Amino acid sequence: RPYVQFVMGVKNAMPVDREVFDFYIHTVKRLFGADAPWCAAGIGSHQLTINDWAISSGGHARTGLEDNVRLDRDRLAPSNAALVER
């Protein structure tokens, strides 16, 4: 059974767009079943938005320094744990 992960917000790749996000979720469920596991990640400043969309849509959320180094506009994240806590 596949585990699908969407990474959104990469320049010139998958945009951070709710309609696109919903289309991908619909497609995963259509192809692999309603209970197919999936995850979404947002790059940089999009991390919280995509985390929110993923959790509220029944998926898993990815967070961490690999995708985003900031807690907010003015502060660097000291650790992955700080991003998870946020």
C-alpha positions as CSV (number, residue, x, y, z in Angstrom):
1,R,0.0,0.0,0.0
2,P,1.5,3.3,-1.0
3,Y,2.2,6.2,1.4
4,V,1.8,9.4,-0.6
5,Q,3.5,12.6,0.4
6,F,2.8,16.1,-1.1
7,V,5.5,18.7,-0.8
8,M,4.1,22.1,-1.6
9,G,5.6,25.5,-1.9
10,V,8.8,24.6,-3.9
11,K,9.5,27.4,-6.4
12,N,8.4,26.4,-9.9
13,A,6.9,23.1,-8.7
14,M,3.8,22.3,-6.7
15,P,2.0,25.6,-5.6
16,V,0.5,26.2,-2.3
17,D,-3.1,26.3,-3.5
18,R,-6.1,24.8,-1.7
19,E,-7.8,23.8,-4.8
20,V,-4.7,21.9,-6.0
21,F,-4.3,20.4,-2.5
22,D,-7.9,19.1,-2.5
23,F,-7.5,17.7,-6.0
24,Y,-4.5,15.6,-4.9
25,I,-6.3,14.3,-1.8
26,H,-9.3,13.4,-3.9
27,T,-7.0,11.6,-6.4
28,V,-5.2,9.6,-3.7
29,K,-8.5,8.4,-2.3
30,R,-9.8,7.6,-5.7
31,L,-6.8,5.6,-6.7
32,F,-5.8,3.9,-3.4
33,G,-8.9,4.0,-1.3
34,A,-10.4,6.3,1.3
35,D,-8.2,4.9,4.0
36,A,-4.9,5.3,2.1
37,P,-2.3,7.1,4.3
38,W,-0.9,10.4,3.0
39,C,1.1,13.3,4.3
40,A,1.7,16.9,3.3
41,A,4.6,19.3,3.8
42,G,5.0,23.0,3.2
43,I,8.3,24.6,2.4
44,G,9.4,27.7,4.2
45,S,6.7,30.1,5.2
46,H,4.1,27.7,3.9
47,Q,4.8,25.1,6.5
48,L,2.0,26.1,8.9
49,T,-0.6,26.5,6.2
50,I,0.0,23.0,4.7
51,N,0.2,21.5,8.2
52,D,-3.2,22.9,9.0
53,W,-4.7,21.7,5.7
54,A,-3.3,18.2,6.1
55,I,-4.5,17.8,9.7
56,S,-7.9,19.2,9.0
57,S,-8.3,17.0,6.0
58,G,-7.4,13.7,7.8
59,G,-3.8,13.3,6.7
60,H,-0.4,13.5,8.4
61,A,1.7,16.6,8.6
62,R,5.5,16.9,8.1
63,T,7.4,19.6,9.9
64,G,11.0,20.3,10.7
65,L,14.2,22.1,9.8
66,E,14.5,20.2,6.5
67,D,11.6,22.2,5.2
68,N,11.7,25.4,7.2
69,V,14.3,27.0,9.4
70,R,12.2,29.7,11.0
71,L,9.7,29.8,13.8
72,D,8.4,33.1,12.5
73,R,9.6,36.0,10.3
74,D,12.1,37.2,12.9
75,R,13.3,34.1,14.6
76,L,15.3,31.0,13.5
77,A,14.1,27.7,14.9
78,P,16.5,26.4,17.4
79,S,15.5,22.7,16.8
80,N,13.0,20.4,15.1
81,A,11.3,20.1,18.5
82,A,10.5,23.8,18.5
83,L,8.8,23.5,15.1
84,V,6.8,20.5,16.2
85,E,5.8,22.3,19.4
86,R,4.7,25.3,17.4
